[in-house]
Amino acid sequence: MNKKNWDNYKNNNLKLVWRNATISWCNTLPFKLKLINFLKRNFSPEKIHFTLHKLRFFLTRKAIMPTCEYVLTTRCTMNCKHCNTFIPYFTPQTHSKAVSFEQFKKDLDTLLKAVDYIDYFGFVGGEPLIVKDLDKMIKYACSKRKLHHIFLATNCTILPSKNLLKAMKNKKFAVQLSDYRNVEFKTNITVKYNEWKQLLQENNILFSHPEEDRDAMCFQSMPELYQDKQDPNQLKKIFDKCWGQYCNMLCDGILTQCALSVYISRNLPLTEDIKKEIINIRASKSAKQLTKDLIDFYAKPYSAFCHYCHMENIQYGLPVGEQAEYITK
C-alpha cells in the first residue's frame, strides 16, 4: 500500500471505526464496546482509539469493517416514495431473492475469515421479517465473536414470532424501530409500532427508536442517480461527509459502498471503475485474497458509485413514508 492509499485507508477505515461508534445514529443503539466507553472518559479518546486500531491493523493485517449491513431481501411491505434504498423502483428482474439460512451462513463464514472483526452488523431489507429463518440467522450471528454489535432494522409492519423473540435475547443484539404510525397506506398494511415496543420490553430485548426520541422523523428526497464524470477533488470532499460511509452493504454476495449502491449495481449500467470496486465474496477466492480486496476497498479516495449520485435538488422535511403510486411485484 503506497502513502496515498494508506492515508485513504486511515481516513475511511481506522478513523471511521471511531466516528461510526460515536455518530448520532449509533448513539441511539443501547450498547457500546467497553473500550469506547472507557476512552470517552479520557482527554483524547479519538487519538487513543486510532493509535490502538492502527497497531491492531499492523498485527493482524486484516481490515475492521465499521459497518456491514446484510440485505436479506430488497422486497418490502411498504412502498415509500422517498425510500433511501429505492425499493419501489426495483424491477421484478432486479429484486434480490430472499436469502436462505444456508446461504447466509456461508456468506458470513466467508466474510469473517477475511476480517479482523465487524463492529456493527445489521439485518436489513426491504423488510427483513419477510425472510424465512430470520431467527436462525440472528442466533448464528450472535454466536460469532467477530461480530461485536448486531442489529435488525424493521418498519414494524410484521410482528416477530416467538422463535424470533427468543433469538433476539442477546446482550449484543438490538432492534432499530422506524416510526411509520402516521403513514397513510394504499393497501391493508398496518404499522404495529407500539406492539413491537411492548414485546421487546416484555422480553428484555434491547431496542432503539431514534425518530421518537428526537420527535423529528421526516423524509428527504433522494439524490438523482445517473452516470456523470464529476470532479474527483469535489467528490472526495462530498464522500468524506456522506452518510454512505457508514453503511457498507452486502447484497447477493456483492459488497458495495452504501444503500444507494445496491440499487445502482442492480439497475443501472456499471462503469469499469465500479466493476473493479465491488467485491463478490461468493466468487472463488482465498481468504487471503478477500482480505486484500477488503483493505483495497477502504483504501480508495472515494467510491466510484459517487459519480452516479447528484444531490443538488434534494428536498427536506417531506412527509414520513409517503407511499408511491404503484407497488413493485
DRENRO-235000 format. One record per residue: residue in three letters; x, z, y of N, C-alpha, C in turn. Coordinates in steps of 0.2 Angstrom, whole numbers, padded with zeros to 4 digits, always signed. Layout:
ALAXZYXZYXZY/...
This chain:
MET+0004+0000-0006+0000+0000+0000+0004+0000+0006/ASN+0004-0005+0011+0008-0005+0017+0005+0000+0022/LYS+0008+0000+0028+0007+0006+0033+0000+0004+0035/LYS-0002-0002+0037-0009-0004+0039-0014-0002+0035/ASN-0013-0003+0028-0018-0001+0023-0019+0006+0022/TRP-0013+0009+0023-0013+0017+0022-0017+0020+0028/ASP-0016+0018+0034-0019+0020+0040-0027+0019+0039/ASN-0029+0013+0036-0036+0012+0035-0039+0017+0029/TYR-0035+0018+0024-0037+0022+0019-0037+0030+0021/LYS-0033+0032+0025-0033+0039+0028-0040+0040+0032/ASN-0041+0034+0036-0047+0035+0040-0054+0034+0036/ASN-0054+0030+0032-0060+0028+0028-0061+0032+0022/ASN-0056+0036+0020-0057+0040+0014-0055+0047+0015/LEU-0049+0049+0016-0047+0055+0016-0050+0059+0022/LYS-0050+0056+0028-0054+0060+0034-0061+0059+0033/LEU-0064+0054+0029-0071+0053+0029-0074+0059+0024/VAL-0069+0061+0019-0072+0067+0015-0074+0072+0019/TRP-0070+0074+0024-0072+0080+0029-0078+0078+0033/ARG-0078+0072+0036-0084+0070+0040-0090+0070+0036/ASN-0089+0067+0030-0095+0067+0026-0098+0073+0024/ALA-0094+0078+0023-0096+0085+0021-0099+0089+0027/THR-0098+0087+0033-0100+0091+0039-0105+0087+0044/ILE-0106+0081+0043-0111+0077+0047-0118+0081+0046/SER-0123+0079+0050-0129+0082+0050-0133+0081+0044/TRP-0133+0075+0041-0136+0073+0035-0135+0078+0030/CYS-0128+0079+0029-0126+0083+0023-0127+0090+0025/ASN-0127+0092+0031-0128+0099+0033-0135+0101+0031/THR-0140+0096+0030-0147+0098+0028-0147+0100+0021/LEU-0142+0098+0017-0142+0099+0010-0139+0106+0009/PRO-0143+0111+0005-0141+0118+0005-0136+0120+0000/PHE-0130+0116+0000-0125+0118-0004-0118+0115-0001/LYS-0113+0118-0002-0107+0116+0001-0101+0118-0004/LEU-0096+0114-0004-0090+0117-0008-0087+0123-0004/LYS-0085+0128-0009-0082+0134-0006-0076+0133-0001/LEU-0073+0127-0003-0067+0126+0001-0069+0124+0008/ILE-0074+0120+0009-0077+0118+0015-0079+0124+0019/ASN-0083+0129+0016-0085+0135+0020-0079+0139+0022/PHE-0074+0139+0018-0068+0143+0020-0064+0140+0026/LEU-0064+0133+0025-0060+0130+0031-0064+0130+0037/LYS-0070+0131+0037-0074+0131+0043-0072+0137+0047/ARG-0070+0142+0044-0068+0149+0047-0061+0149+0050/ASN-0058+0143+0049-0051+0143+0051-0050+0139+0058/PHE-0045+0139+0061-0044+0137+0068-0044+0129+0068/SER-0040+0126+0063-0040+0119+0062-0042+0116+0055/PRO-0049+0117+0054-0051+0116+0047-0050+0108+0045/GLU-0052+0104+0050-0051+0097+0048-0044+0095+0046/LYS-0039+0097+0050-0032+0096+0049-0030+0099+0042/ILE-0032+0105+0041-0030+0108+0034-0033+0104+0029/HIS-0039+0102+0029-0043+0099+0024-0040+0092+0023/PHE-0038+0088+0028-0035+0082+0027-0028+0083+0024/THR-0024+0088+0026-0017+0089+0023-0018+0090+0015/LEU-0023+0094+0013-0024+0096+0006-0026+0090+0002/HIS-0030+0086+0005-0033+0080+0001-0027+0074+0001/LYS-0023+0074+0006-0018+0069+0006-0013+0071+0001/LEU-0011+0077+0000-0007+0080-0005-0010+0078-0012/ARG-0017+0080-0013-0020+0078-0019-0020+0071-0021/PHE-0021+0067-0016-0020+0059-0017-0014+0057-0020/PHE-0008+0060-0017-0002+0058-0019+0000+0061-0026/LEU-0004+0067-0028-0003+0069-0035-0007+0066-0040/THR-0013+0064-0038-0017+0061-0043-0017+0053-0043/ARG-0015+0050-0038-0015+0043-0037-0022+0040-0038/LYS-0027+0044-0037-0034+0042-0038-0038+0043-0031/ALA-0043+0039-0030-0047+0040-0024-0053+0045-0025/ILE-0054+0049-0020-0060+0053-0020-0066+0048-0017/MET-0071+0048-0020-0077+0045-0017-0081+0050-0013/PRO-0081+0049-0006-0085+0054-0002-0092+0054-0004/THR-0095+0048-0005-0102+0047-0007-0103+0041-0012/CYS-0107+0042-0017-0109+0036-0021-0116+0037-0023/GLU-0120+0032-0020-0127+0033-0021-0129+0028-0027/TYR-0132+0030-0032-0133+0026-0038-0140+0023-0038/VAL-0141+0017-0037-0148+0014-0036-0151+0013-0043/LEU-0156+0017-0045-0159+0017-0051-0164+0011-0052/THR-0167+0009-0046-0171+0003-0046-0172+0001-0038/THR-0173-0005-0037-0175-0007-0030-0182-0008-0029/ARG-0186-0006-0034-0193-0006-0033-0196+0001-0030/CYS-0201+0001-0027-0203+0007-0023-0211+0007-0023/THR-0214+0013-0023-0221+0014-0022-0223+0013-0015/MET-0219+0013-0011-0220+0012-0004-0218+0005-0002/ASN-0220+0003+0004-0218-0004+0006-0216-0004+0014/CYS-0212+0000+0016-0210+0002+0023-0208-0005+0027/LYS-0211-0006+0032-0209-0012+0036-0202-0012+0038/HIS-0199-0006+0040-0193-0005+0043-0188-0001+0038/CYS-0189-0002+0032-0185+0001+0026-0178+0000+0027/ASN-0174+0005+0027-0167+0005+0028-0163+0002+0022/THR-0167+0000+0017-0164-0004+0011-0167-0011+0010/PHE-0172-0012+0015-0175-0019+0015-0179-0020+0009/ILE-0182-0015+0006-0186-0016-0001-0191-0021+0000/PRO-0195-0021+0005-0201-0026+0005-0199-0033+0005/TYR-0192-0034+0006-0190-0041+0007-0186-0044+0001/PHE-0185-0040-0004-0183-0042-0010-0188-0047-0013/THR-0185-0051-0018-0190-0056-0021-0190-0054-0029/PRO-0195-0056-0032-0195-0054-0040-0189-0056-0043/GLN-0185-0061-0041-0179-0063-0044-0173-0059-0042/THR-0173-0056-0036-0168-0052-0033-0169-0044-0034/HIS-0174-0042-0036-0175-0035-0038-0171-0033-0044/SER-0168-0027-0043-0164-0025-0049-0169-0021-0054/LYS-0168-0022-0061-0172-0019-0066-0170-0012-0066/ALA-0175-0008-0068-0174-0001-0069-0169+0001-0074/VAL-0164+0005-0072-0158+0007-0076-0160+0011-0082/SER-0158+0010-0088-0159+0014-0094-0154+0020-0094/PHE-0156+0025-0098-0151+0031-0098-0144+0029-0101/GLU-0145+0024-0106-0138+0022-0109-0134+0018-0104/GLN-0137+0014-0100-0133+0010-0095-0130+0015-0090/PHE-0134+0020-0088-0132+0025-0083-0126+0029-0085/LYS-0127+0031-0091-0121+0035-0094-0115+0031-0095/LYS-0115+0025-0097-0110+0020-0097-0107+0019-0090/ASP-0111+0018-0085-0108+0017-0078-0105+0023-0076/LEU-0108+0029-0077-0105+0035-0074-0098+0036-0077/ASP-0098+0036-0084-0092+0037-0088-0086+0033-0085/THR-0088+0026-0084-0083+0021-0082-0080+0023-0075/LEU-0085+0025-0071-0083+0027-0064-0078+0033-0064/LEU-0081+0038-0067-0077+0044-0067-0070+0044-0070/LYS-0069+0040-0074-0062+0039-0077-0057+0036-0072/ALA-0060+0033-0067-0056+0030-0062-0055+0033-0055/VAL-0059+0039-0054-0058+0043-0048-0056+0050-0049/ASP-0054+0053-0043-0052+0060-0043-0058+0064-0044/TYR-0063+0063-0039-0069+0066-0040-0074+0062-0035/ILE-0081+0064-0036-0086+0061-0031-0089+0067-0028/ASP-0089+0067-0021-0091+0073-0018-0099+0074-0018/TYR-0102+0068-0016-0109+0068-0016-0111+0062-0020/PHE-0115+0063-0025-0118+0058-0030-0125+0058-0029/GLY-0128+0053-0028-0136+0053-0027-0139+0048-0031/PHE-0145+0050-0033-0150+0046-0037-0155+0043-0031/VAL-0155+0036-0030-0159+0033-0025-0162+0027-0028/GLY-0167+0024-0024-0170+0018-0025-0170+0014-0019/GLY-0176+0010-0019-0183+0011-0021-0185+0019-0022/GLU-0189+0020-0027-0191+0026-0028-0189+0028-0035/PRO-0184+0033-0036-0181+0035-0042-0186+0037-0047/LEU-0191+0040-0045-0196+0043-0051-0200+0038-0054/ILE-0199+0031-0052-0202+0026-0056-0198+0025-0063/VAL-0192+0027-0063-0187+0026-0069-0188+0031-0074/LYS-0189+0028-0080-0189+0032-0086-0182+0036-0088/ASP-0183+0042-0090-0177+0046-0092-0173+0048-0086/LEU-0176+0049-0081-0173+0052-0075-0170+0059-0076/ASP-0174+0063-0080-0172+0069-0082-0166+0069-0086/LYS-0165+0065-0090-0159+0065-0094-0153+0063-0090/MET-0154+0058-0085-0149+0056-0081-0146+0061-0077/ILE-0151+0065-0074-0149+0071-0070-0145+0076-0074/LYS-0148+0078-0080-0145+0083-0084-0137+0080-0086/TYR-0137+0074-0087-0130+0072-0089-0125+0072-0083/ALA-0128+0070-0077-0124+0070-0071-0121+0077-0069/CYS-0126+0082-0070-0124+0089-0068-0119+0092-0073/SER-0118+0089-0079-0113+0091-0084-0106+0089-0082/LYS-0106+0084-0077-0099+0081-0076-0095+0085-0070/ARG-0090+0088-0072-0085+0092-0067-0083+0088-0061/LYS-0082+0081-0062-0080+0077-0056-0086+0076-0051/LEU-0092+0078-0053-0097+0077-0048-0098+0084-0045/HIS-0097+0084-0038-0097+0091-0035-0104+0092-0033/HIS-0107+0088-0029-0114+0089-0027-0118+0083-0029/ILE-0124+0084-0031-0129+0079-0034-0136+0080-0030/PHE-0138+0074-0028-0145+0074-0025-0149+0069-0027/LEU-0156+0070-0027-0161+0065-0028-0165+0064-0021/ALA-0166+0058-0019-0170+0056-0013-0176+0053-0016/THR-0182+0056-0013-0189+0054-0015-0193+0054-0010/ASN-0198+0049-0010-0203+0048-0005-0209+0053-0006/CYS-0209+0056-0012-0214+0061-0014-0221+0058-0016/THR-0221+0052-0018-0227+0049-0020-0229+0050-0027/ILE-0224+0052-0031-0224+0054-0038-0222+0061-0039/LEU-0226+0065-0043-0224+0072-0044-0219+0072-0050/PRO-0215+0077-0050-0210+0077-0056-0213+0080-0062/SER-0211+0078-0068-0213+0081-0074-0210+0088-0075/LYS-0212+0091-0080-0209+0097-0082-0202+0096-0084/ASN-0201+0091-0088-0194+0090-0090-0189+0088-0084/LEU-0192+0085-0079-0188+0083-0073-0186+0090-0069/LEU-0191+0094-0069-0190+0100-0065-0185+0104-0069/LYS-0185+0104-0075-0180+0108-0079-0173+0106-0078/ALA-0173+0099-0078-0166+0096-0077-0163+0097-0070/MET-0168+0098-0065-0165+0099-0058-0163+0106-0057/LYS-0164+0111-0061-0162+0118-0060-0155+0119-0062/ASN-0151+0116-0057-0144+0117-0057-0141+0119-0050/LYS-0136+0123-0050-0133+0125-0044-0130+0120-0040/LYS-0128+0114-0042-0125+0109-0038-0130+0103-0037/PHE-0136+0104-0038-0141+0099-0038-0146+0101-0032/ALA-0149+0096-0028-0154+0097-0023-0158+0091-0023/VAL-0164+0092-0020-0169+0086-0019-0169+0085-0011/GLN-0169+0079-0009-0170+0077-0002-0177+0074-0001/LEU-0181+0078+0002-0188+0075+0003-0189+0071+0009/SER-0192+0066+0009-0194+0062+0015-0201+0064+0017/ASP-0203+0065+0023-0210+0067+0025-0214+0061+0027/TYR-0218+0058+0023-0222+0052+0025-0230+0055+0025/ARG-0231+0061+0026-0238+0063+0026-0243+0060+0030/ASN-0240+0057+0036-0245+0054+0041-0245+0046+0040/VAL-0242+0044+0035-0242+0036+0034-0249+0034+0032/GLU-0251+0028+0035-0257+0025+0033-0256+0020+0028/PHE-0258+0020+0021-0256+0016+0016-0261+0010+0015/LYS-0259+0005+0013-0264-0001+0012-0266-0001+0004/THR-0263+0004+0001-0265+0005-0007-0268+0012-0008/ASN-0269+0014-0014-0271+0020-0015-0266+0025-0016/ILE-0260+0024-0014-0254+0028-0015-0256+0034-0010/THR-0254+0040-0012-0254+0046-0008-0247+0050-0008/VAL-0246+0053-0003-0240+0057-0002-0241+0064-0005/LYS-0237+0067-0009-0238+0074-0012-0232+0078-0009/TYR-0231+0078-0003-0225+0082+0000-0226+0089-0001/ASN-0232+0092+0001-0232+0099+0000-0232+0101-0007/GLU-0235+0097-0012-0235+0099-0019-0228+0099-0021/TRP-0224+0094-0019-0216+0094-0021-0213+0101-0018/LYS-0214+0102-0012-0211+0108-0010-0213+0115-0014/GLN-0219+0115-0015-0221+0121-0019-0218+0121-0026/LEU-0218+0115-0029-0215+0115-0036-0208+0117-0036/LEU-0204+0115-0031-0197+0116-0030-0196+0123-0029/GLN-0200+0126-0024-0199+0133-0023-0201+0138-0029/GLU-0206+0136-0033-0208+0140-0038-0203+0140-0044/ASN-0199+0134-0044-0194+0133-0049-0187+0135-0047/ASN-0186+0137-0041-0180+0139-0038-0175+0133-0038/ILE-0177+0127-0036-0173+0121-0036-0172+0120-0028/LEU-0165+0119-0027-0163+0118-0020-0166+0111-0017/PHE-0168+0111-0011-0171+0105-0008-0170+0105+0000/SER-0170+0100+0003-0169+0099+0010-0175+0095+0012/HIS-0177+0096+0019-0182+0092+0022-0180+0091+0029/PRO-0175+0087+0030-0172+0086+0037-0176+0084+0042/GLU-0181+0080+0041-0186+0077+0046-0190+0083+0048/GLU-0193+0087+0043-0197+0093+0045-0193+0098+0049/ASP-0187+0099+0047-0183+0104+0050-0182+0102+0058/ARG-0181+0096+0059-0179+0094+0066-0186+0092+0070/ASP-0191+0091+0066-0198+0089+0069-0197+0083+0073/ALA-0193+0078+0070-0191+0072+0074-0191+0066+0069/MET-0194+0066+0064-0194+0060+0060-0197+0054+0063/CYS-0193+0049+0064-0196+0042+0067-0192+0037+0064/PHE-0194+0031+0064-0191+0025+0061-0187+0021+0067/GLN-0183+0017+0065-0180+0012+0069-0180+0005+0066/SER-0180+0000+0069-0180-0007+0066-0173-0008+0063/MET-0172-0012+0058-0166-0013+0055-0162-0019+0058/PRO-0155-0019+0057-0151-0025+0060-0154-0031+0058/GLU-0153-0037+0062-0154-0043+0059-0148-0045+0055/LEU-0150-0048+0049-0145-0050+0044-0144-0057+0043/TYR-0138-0060+0046-0136-0067+0045-0128-0067+0045/GLN-0126-0072+0042-0118-0073+0042-0116-0075+0049/ASP-0111-0072+0051-0108-0074+0058-0100-0072+0058/LYS-0096-0075+0061-0089-0073+0062-0089-0069+0069/GLN-0089-0063+0068-0088-0058+0074-0081-0056+0075/ASP-0080-0054+0081-0073-0052+0082-0071-0046+0078/PRO-0065-0047+0074-0063-0041+0070-0062-0035+0073/ASN-0059-0035+0079-0057-0028+0083-0064-0025+0085/GLN-0069-0029+0087-0075-0026+0088-0079-0023+0082/LEU-0078-0027+0076-0081-0024+0070-0078-0018+0068/LYS-0072-0017+0069-0068-0011+0067-0071-0005+0071/LYS-0072-0006+0077-0075-0001+0081-0082+0001+0079/ILE-0086-0004+0077-0093-0003+0075-0093+0001+0068/PHE-0088-0002+0064-0088+0001+0057-0086+0009+0057/ASP-0082+0010+0062-0079+0017+0062-0085+0022+0064/LYS-0090+0019+0068-0096+0024+0070-0102+0023+0066/CYS-0102+0018+0061-0108+0016+0057-0110+0021+0052/TRP-0116+0023+0051-0118+0027+0046-0117+0024+0039/GLY-0116+0017+0039-0114+0014+0032-0108+0016+0029/GLN-0104+0020+0033-0098+0023+0029-0100+0028+0024/TYR-0105+0031+0025-0107+0037+0022-0111+0036+0016/CYS-0113+0030+0014-0117+0028+0008-0115+0022+0004/ASN-0109+0023+0001-0107+0018-0004-0112+0017-0009/MET-0114+0011-0011-0120+0010-0016-0117+0007-0022/LEU-0120+0010-0028-0119+0007-0034-0125+0004-0037/CYS-0126-0002-0038-0132-0006-0040-0131-0011-0045/ASP-0134-0010-0051-0132-0015-0056-0125-0016-0058/GLY-0121-0010-0057-0114-0010-0059-0110-0013-0053/ILE-0113-0015-0047-0109-0018-0042-0109-0012-0036/LEU-0102-0011-0034-0101-0006-0029-0100-0010-0023/THR-0105-0008-0018-0104-0011-0011-0104-0006-0006/GLN-0103-0008+0001-0102-0003+0006-0107+0001+0008/CYS-0113-0001+0009-0119+0003+0012-0126+0000+0009/ALA-0131+0004+0011-0138+0002+0009-0139-0005+0010/LEU-0138-0008+0016-0139-0015+0018-0136-0019+0014/SER-0130-0018+0011-0126-0022+0007-0129-0024+0001/VAL-0133-0019-0002-0136-0020-0008-0141-0026-0007/TYR-0145-0026-0002-0149-0032+0000-0145-0038+0001/ILE-0140-0038+0005-0136-0044+0006-0133-0047+0000/SER-0130-0043-0004-0127-0045-0010-0132-0048-0015/ARG-0138-0047-0015-0143-0049-0020-0148-0055-0017/ASN-0148-0056-0010-0152-0060-0007-0149-0066-0003/LEU-0143-0065+0000-0140-0069+0004-0134-0073+0001/PRO-0132-0079+0004-0126-0082+0001-0120-0077+0003/LEU-0115-0077-0001-0109-0072+0000-0103-0076+0002/THR-0099-0073+0006-0093-0076+0008-0088-0074+0003/GLU-0082-0078+0003-0077-0076-0002-0074-0069+0000/ASP-0074-0067+0006-0071-0061+0008-0076-0055+0005/ILE-0082-0056+0005-0087-0051+0001-0086-0051-0006/LYS-0085-0057-0009-0084-0058-0016-0078-0054-0018/LYS-0073-0054-0014-0066-0050-0016-0067-0043-0015/GLU-0072-0041-0010-0073-0034-0008-0077-0030-0014/ILE-0082-0033-0016-0087-0029-0020-0083-0028-0027/ILE-0085-0022-0030-0082-0020-0036-0087-0020-0042/ASN-0086-0024-0047-0090-0024-0053-0087-0019-0058/ILE-0090-0013-0059-0087-0008-0063-0089-0010-0071/ARG-0094-0014-0072-0096-0016-0078-0091-0022-0081/ALA-0087-0025-0077-0083-0030-0079-0077-0027-0083/SER-0075-0031-0088-0070-0029-0092-0063-0028-0089/LYS-0061-0022-0088-0055-0020-0085-0053-0013-0086/SER-0047-0011-0086-0045-0005-0087-0046+0000-0082/ALA-0046+0007-0084-0047+0012-0079-0042+0012-0073/LYS-0036+0010-0075-0031+0010-0070-0032+0004-0065/GLN-0035-0002-0068-0036-0007-0063-0042-0005-0058/LEU-0047-0002-0061-0053+0000-0057-0051+0006-0052/THR-0046+0010-0054-0043+0015-0049-0040+0011-0043/LYS-0036+0006-0045-0033+0002-0039-0038-0002-0035/ASP-0043-0004-0038-0049-0008-0035-0052-0003-0030/LEU-0053+0003-0032-0057+0008-0028-0052+0010-0022/ILE-0046+0011-0023-0041+0013-0017-0041+0007-0012/ASP-0041+0001-0015-0041-0005-0010-0048-0005-0006/PHE-0053-0003-0010-0060-0003-0007-0060+0001+0000/TYR-0056+0006+0000-0056+0011+0005-0050+0009+0010/ALA-0046+0005+0008-0040+0003+0012-0041-0003+0017/LYS-0047-0005+0018-0049-0011+0022-0051-0008+0029/PRO-0050-0012+0034-0051-0010+0041-0058-0009+0042/TYR-0062-0014+0039-0070-0013+0040-0072-0017+0034/SER-0079-0017+0033-0082-0021+0027-0083-0028+0029/ALA-0082-0032+0024-0084-0039+0025-0092-0040+0026/PHE-0096-0035+0024-0103-0035+0025-0105-0035+0032/CYS-0100-0032+0036-0101-0031+0043-0103-0037+0047/HIS-0100-0043+0044-0101-0049+0048-0108-0051+0047/TYR-0112-0048+0043-0119-0050+0042-0124-0046+0047/CYS-0121-0041+0049-0125-0035+0052-0125-0036+0060/HIS-0131-0037+0063-0132-0038+0070-0137-0033+0073/MET-0134-0028+0077-0138-0023+0079-0141-0023+0087/GLU-0140-0029+0090-0141-0030+0097-0149-0028+0098/ASN-0153-0030+0094-0160-0030+0095-0164-0024+0092/ILE-0160-0019+0090-0164-0013+0086-0168-0009+0091/GLN-0174-0007+0088-0179-0003+0092-0179+0004+0089/TYR-0180+0009+0093-0180+0016+0091-0187+0019+0092/GLY-0188+0024+0089-0194+0028+0090-0200+0024+0087/LEU-0200+0021+0081-0205+0017+0078-0209+0022+0074/PRO-0216+0020+0073-0220+0024+0068-0217+0025+0061/VAL-0217+0031+0059-0214+0033+0052-0218+0029+0047/GLY-0214+0025+0043-0216+0022+0037-0222+0017+0037/GLU-0222+0014+0043-0227+0008+0044-0226+0003+0038/GLN-0232+0002+0035-0232-0002+0029-0232-0010+0031/ALA-0228-0014+0027-0228-0021+0028-0234-0024+0026/GLU-0235-0030+0028-0242-0033+0027-0243-0036+0020/TYR-0237-0036+0016-0238-0038+0009-0234-0034+0005/ILE-0235-0034-0002-0231-0030-0006-0227-0034-0011/THR-0221-0033-0012-0217-0037-0017-0219-0035-0024/LYS-0219-0040-0028-0221-0039-0035-0216-0039-0040/
